[in-house]
Amino acid sequence: MALRVFNTLGGKKERFEPLKPGRVRMYVCGPTVYDNCHIGHARSVVVFDVIARYLKAKGYDVTYVRNFTDIDDKIIDKANQLGMDCKAVAEKYITEFYKDMDALNVERATIEPKATEHINQILKFVEKLIQKGFAYRINGDVYYSVEKFKEYGKLSGRRLEDMEAGARVDIDERKRNPFDFVLWKSSKPGEPAWESPWGMGRPGWHIECTAMSKEYLGETFDIHGGGKDLCFPHHENEIAQSESVSEKLFVKYWIHNGFVNINHEKMSKSLGNFLMIKDVLKKYHPETVRLFLLSNHYRSPIDFTDQALDEARIGLDKIYALLERIENEIGVKPDKALESGECWQRFSDAMDDDFNSARGIGILFDTVRSINRLLDQKKNDVSPEIKKIARSHHADILRIGGILGILNEQPKVYFEKKQTRVLEQKSIDSEVIDQMIKERDRARKDKNWKKADQIRNQLADMNIILEDRAEGTTWKIKDT
C-alpha cells in the first residue's frame, strides 16, 4: 500500500511522493521557549516524532528540522518577570524542553536551529521582500503587505476580503492593512536588539521559520508540520513570505495535528487547566503518556482525562505482559526472518493511511489478545508452529513499539519499576509485604489456616495479589 497523507493545502488525502525519490525533508515548528511545555506541546512533538520514525522505517533518508523560537515578546516579558536576560531564559527552557522530551523518548531532530543564530539569514530575506515590493518600512519597523500576495489564504481557506470585512480596527494605524504582519520590529530600550538597515531591532516570528527552513531545506521541501493552531496566521504567513521571494511552491505537504482538551474543555490558561508535561510524568509512566497521545488520529482532538490515561496504562501493561509471557513460555532469539509478519504488515497499512496510529494501536491490541488466546490453548508441549507464530508476533510488536516510541524496557524491569512506583504512591513498604508473606508461609506450615487467610485478606485490602507457586509465593499489585 502506498503512503497517503492528508494535505492541509487542498484539504484531502494525497499519495506521498517526495520531491527527491528516497529522501524526505521535513520542518516542524518548535516551541517558543519562555515556559515549561504543556501536554499540547507534547502531542505535536510526539506526533511528528512518530511520523519521522515511520518514514525512516520505510527506507527514506529523512532530514528533520525542528526550531526553537528564542526571541519573542513572551520571552522578554518572562525575562523581566524573573530578572534574567532573554538568552538565559531561553536556555533555561530549552533545557527543560529536552528534559521533558527525553523522558517521553522523543528522538532529537536532525537539525534544531535557534532563531537568534540566524539573524543574517533573516535580514537578507527581509531585504529581498522589500526589493520585490512585498514589504514596506515604517520608521524602524518592516511589515509584509498581505494584499501583494494574490494567493494569501490558500492554506487556511480564508479569503482576505472576508477577513477585512470582519476585522476589528487595528491598534497600529500605520499599517496599510490590518492583517499586514511584522517582519522586523524596532527595539524598545532595554530589549535585545540586532543591527539592521532599518535600525536596531529583532525579527518577527513568522520570518524566523521561513529563513531557517530555507537555510536547511531549500526553497521547496516536502513536509511542513505543526499544531492546528499554527495554520493561520503563522503558516499562511510563511507561505506568503517564501513564495513571494522564490516564486516557487514553498511546501508540498502540510500536516497539522489536533488539539488536546482537558476533561472535555479546551486547554487554556484562563481556565487554569494547563497540564505541564513534568507534572503529568509524576503520575504516569512516559510510555503511557505516549500511548495515550497516539490513541486518536493525529488530526482529531484528544481528551485528556484520568480514565483515558488509565486505559492507556492498562493497555501498555497488557502488551508488556504478553512480551514477558512469550519470553518465559516460548523463548525468543534474534531472527531477521521474523521481522515482517502479519502484525507488522497490518500496522504498516494503517500508518500508510495518513499515519493512522490509532488504528495501528488497535491492531497491536488485537494481536495481544489473539496470541494470548493461542498460548492459552497450548498443551504441555508447545508445537513448532505455535512457537513460530509467537516469536514472529513478538518481533513485530517490538518493531511497532520502535515506531510508537514505546516498549523500550525489558518486561521484567518495566513491571518492577511499576510496582515500586505504585508502592511509593500508596506509601506501602515492600519489605513489610515480604515480611507478611513470610508470616503467612509460617502459618501455612503450622496449618494455621485462619491466620494465613487473615494475612492474605490484609494484603488484598492493600491491593496486593498473592500467587502461590511450587517455588514459593510471589506478589503483584492489582490494577485499580
N, C-alpha and C positions, 0 to 999 in steps of 0.2 A: 504494500500500500504506500502510495506517495504521500509525503508530508504536506498537509494543508494547514494554513494559518488564517485566522480572521484578521483582515487588514482594516484598521480603522479608516484609512484612506480609501474610501469606496464602500465601506460597511458590509463586506461579505468575505466568505472564505475563499482563499486563492491557493492554487498549487504553489508550493515554495520552491522557487528556482533562484538561487543566489546569483549575484552579478558575475561572479567568477566561479566556475564549477569546482566543488570541493572545498570552497573557502567561504566562511561567514564572517562578516564584520558587523558588530553589534554595539550600540551605545545605549546606556540606560542612565537616566538622571538619578544621581545620588543625593545624599542629604545635604541640607543647609545646616552646618554644624554649630548650633547655638544652644543645644539642649540634648538630653538623652533621647534615644529613639523609642518610639511607641510601637504598639503591635501593628499599626497600619504600615509603618515603615518596614517592619519585619515581613509582612506579606509580600510587598513589592520585591524586596531583596531576595526572598526565598523563591518566589515565582520565577524570577529571571535567572537565579542560580540553577534551578531545575531545567529551565529551557537551555541554558548553556551546556549543562551536563548531558542532556539528551542529544543535542546537536553534535557534541563530541563523540557520543556513543554511536551515532550514525556515521561517523567517519569524517565529519567536517573539521577542517582546521579553523578554529574559532578565535578571533581577536575580539575580546570583550572589554569595552571601556566603560567604567563607571566613575563619575567625577565626584569631587567634593566642592560644594559652594562654600568657600571660606572667607568671603567678604559680602556683607549684606546688612541691611538696616537692623535686622533682628540680632545679628552678631554684635553690632555696635551697641545696641541697647543692652544686651546681656553683659558686655564688657563694662559699660558704665555702671550697671547694677552691681557687678562683682568687684569693681575697682581693679580690673585687669585690662591689659591691652588686647586688641582684637585677635592678634596672632595667637596669644596664649589661650584665649577662649576657644578658638578654632582647633588648636592642637589638643586641648583637653577633651573636646567632644569627638574628635576623630579617634582618639584613644578609646573613648567609651563605645563608639560605634564598633570598632574592631573587637572589643571585649564581648559585646552582645552577639555580633555575627559569628565570631569564632565559637562561642558557646552553642549557637544554632547550626554549627557545622557548615557555614556558608564559605564556599571557596573564594579566594581572592580573585578579583577581575584581572585580566591580562595587564591592563594599564589603569591606574587610579589617579588621574590628574587633579590638581588643585587650581582653582581659578586665578589665585594671586601669582601663580608661577607661569601664567600665560598672558600677562598684560600686553606684551609686544604683539602677540598674535591678535589680541582683541583690538588694539589700536589700529592695526593695519586693516582689519575688517571694517571698522567704523569709517575709516578714511575712504575705503572703496565705496561704501554705501553713500557717502556724501558726494563723491565724484560722479556716481551714476544717477544722482538726483533722488535717491530714495530716503535720504536723511537730511535734516536741517539743524542748524545751530541756533540756540537761544542763549545768549551770554555764554556761560561755561558749560551748558548742557547740550547734549545732542539727542534728537528724537528721530525715530523711524516714522515715516509718513505712510500709514496703512493704505490710504487711498491710491498710492502709487502702484501698489501690488494688486493687479487685477484679480488674482485668484485667492485673495485673502478670505479665509473662512472655509477653504475646501476640505480641511481635515475635520473640523468640528461640525460642519454643515451649517454654520451661522452666516447669514448674509449681513454684510456691513451696513447696508441701508436700513435693515430692520433693527439692528443694534443701535444705530444712531438715533432712530426714531424713539426708542425707549430709554435712551441714555440719560442719566442724571447730568446736571451741569457739572463739569469737571472743575476741581478746585484750581487747577493750573490753566488759567485762561490764555496763557501764551501758546499753548498747543493749537495746531491747526485743526485737529480732530480729537475728540475726547478719547479715542482708542489708540492714538499715537503713543508709543512707549519709549522709554528712555534707553538709549544705548550707552551714553556716558553721562555721569552725574557729577556735577561740581561738588566739591567737598565743603563741609562746614568746618569752622575752627575746631581743632582737636580730633577730627576724624581721620582715618587712614586715607592717604591720597597718593596718587602717582602722577607724574608729569605727562601732559598730553598736548597736542596742538591747540586744544581748546581751554587749557588751563589745568590746574591741579584738580584731580577728581578720581573717580572709581567707576568700574564698569557696571552696567545694568545686568540683571540676572539672565535675561534671555540671550544676550550676545555671548555670555561666557560659554554656554553649552555649544553654541554654533561654532565658535572659534576652536574649542577643544576637540569637537568631533571632526572638524575639517583637518586639524593638525594630525590626528592619529588614524583617521579612517578615509580621508579624502572628501571630495566634493559630493560624491554619491556613495551611499553604503546600503547594506541590506536591511538591518533591523534597528529601529529606534523604539525604546520602551520606557515605561514609567506608569505611575498611577493614573487612574481615570481622571483625576482632578487636574492633571497637567495637560490634558488635551487642549483645553483653552484656558488662558491665553498662551501658556508657555510654549507648547509645541507648535501651535499655529504661528506664533511669532518667529520661532526658529525656522520654519519653512519660508516665511516671507523674507527674512534676512538672507538666508542661504541661497535661495533661488533667485533673488534679486541680483546677487553678485555673480553666481556661476552660470545662470540661465540654463541650469540642468535640474533634473529631478534630484531632490535632496535625499530622500529615503524611500526605498521600495516598499517596505512593510512596516506599518506602525502597529505596535502591540500595547494595549493598556489593560492593567489589572483593576478589578473592582475593589470597593471599599470594605473595611472591617467595621461592623456595627457592634455595639456593646449592649447585650441584653435587649436586642431589637431596637435600639436607639442609635442614631448617628453619633460617632465618637467626636466630642468637641470639648474644648476647654471650658466653655460656658456652662456645660452640663456637669463638669467635673468628673467625667468618665474616661479620661485618657489613661490607658494602661501602658506603663513603661515596660519594655522587654525585661529589664533586670528584675522587676517585681514579679512578672509572670513566671520567670525562671526559678524564683524562690519556691514556687508551689508546684510547678510541673517540670517533668523531665524535658530537656530541649527537643528530643525526638518526638515526644508527644505534641509539642507545640508545632513542629514542622508538619507532622501528620495532619494535625487539625487545619493548618493554613492551606494545605493542599487538598483537603477533603471536598471542597467545592471547585467547580470550574473556575479558572483564574479570572475570567471576565465577569463572573457573578459576584454579588456581595456575599460576605460570610459573617455569620453572627457569633460573636464570642460570648459563650455562656459557660458556667461551670459544668453543666450537663454535656455540652459539646466537647469540652476538654476531657471530661471523664470517659466519654465514649472513645475518644482518640487514645487515651491511656489504656483502656481495656483492650482495644484493638491491637495496640503495639505489644501488649503483654501476650496476646494470642499468637502473634507472629513469632516472637522470641520463643514462646513455649513450643511451637512446632519445630523450630530450628533445633532446640535443645532435645526434643524427642527424637528427631531423625538422627542426630549425632549420637545419642545414647543407645537407641534401639537398632539402628542400621549401620551407623558409622559412615563417615564421609572422607573423601580424599580428593585432592585437586584432579580434575579431569576435564580438559578443554572440550571434549566431545559432549559434555553435559551442559554447556553454557547457552545453548539456544533451543530450549524446549518449548512446549506448548504455552506455558505460562508467560514466558518472555515474549513470544510472538503475539499473544493476545494483548499484553501490556503495550507492546510497540504499536499495535494497531490503534489502541486508544490514544496514545501520545501523538501518533501521526494525524489524528483528527483534532487539530488545533490544541495540542499539548493538554489533552484531557486527563489530567492527573486524577480527578475524582473517579472517573471510570476505571482508570488504571489501578487505583487503590481498591475499588470494588472487586476487580479481578484477583488482586492479591488476597483479599479475604476469602473469595470463593475457593481459591487454591488451598488456603489453610484448612478450610472446612473439608474439602474433598480428600486431602491427604490424611487428615486425622481420621476420617471415616475408613479410608483404606487400611491404615495401620491398626484400627480397632478390629478389623475383620481377620487379621493375620492369626495364624496358629502359632505354636511354639517356634517352629522354624519359618523364617521369612524366605519367601521364594525369591529367586534371582530377579524375576520380573518386578516384584514389589520394590526390591532394593533399587533397581534401575530407575523406576518411576520416582521414588522418594528422593534419590540423590539428584536426579535431573531437576526436580522442583526446588530442592534445596539450593542448587546453583542459580536457578532462575530468580528465586526470592532474594538472594544476596545481590544479584545483579540489578534487580529492580530497586533494592534498597540503596544501591550506589547512585542511582538516578534521583531518587527521592531525598537522598541525604540522611537516611536512617539505617538502622541495623549495623552500627559501627562498633558495637561491643560484642564480646562473647556472651552467649545467653546466660551462662552461669554468673558472670560478672554483673551483667545487667540486673538479674534478679537479686543478687547480693546487695547491690547498691540501692535497689528499690526497697528492699527490706530495711536497710539501715536508715534510709530517708524517712520511711513511714514510721519507724520506731521513734526517730527523733521528733517527728511532728506530733506523735502521740505521747511523747515523754515516757516511753517504755524502755527499760534497760534489758538488753538481750541476755545479759548474764543472769538476770532474775528469771527469765523464761527458762534458760538452760537449767537453773537450779530447781525450778518447779518440775521440770521434766524428769530430773534425777530423782526427786522425791516421789513422783508418780511411779517411776520404774521400781523403786524400792517397795512401794506399796503393792504393786502388782506381784513382785517376787514373794512378798509376805501374804499374798492372796487377800489383801485388804482392799477389796474391790470398791467399797464405798468411798474410801479416801482417794483412790485412783480416779474415780468418776468425778469427785468433787474438784480435784485439780484440773481435770480435762474441762469441766464446766467453767472454772475460773478463767482458764486460758481462752475458752470460747468467748467469754464475755469481753475479753481483750482483743477479740477478732483474730486469735491465734488458732490455726488449724493443725492438729497433730496427725501424722501418718506413721502408723506402726509397721515397721518392716522387719524382715529377718535379721538385717544387720543393725537394727536399732530404730529409735523413734526420731523422725525429723519433723520440722515445723515450718509453716509459712503463714504469711499474713493474708487474711481473707480480704478480697476486694470489696470495698464499701462504696 
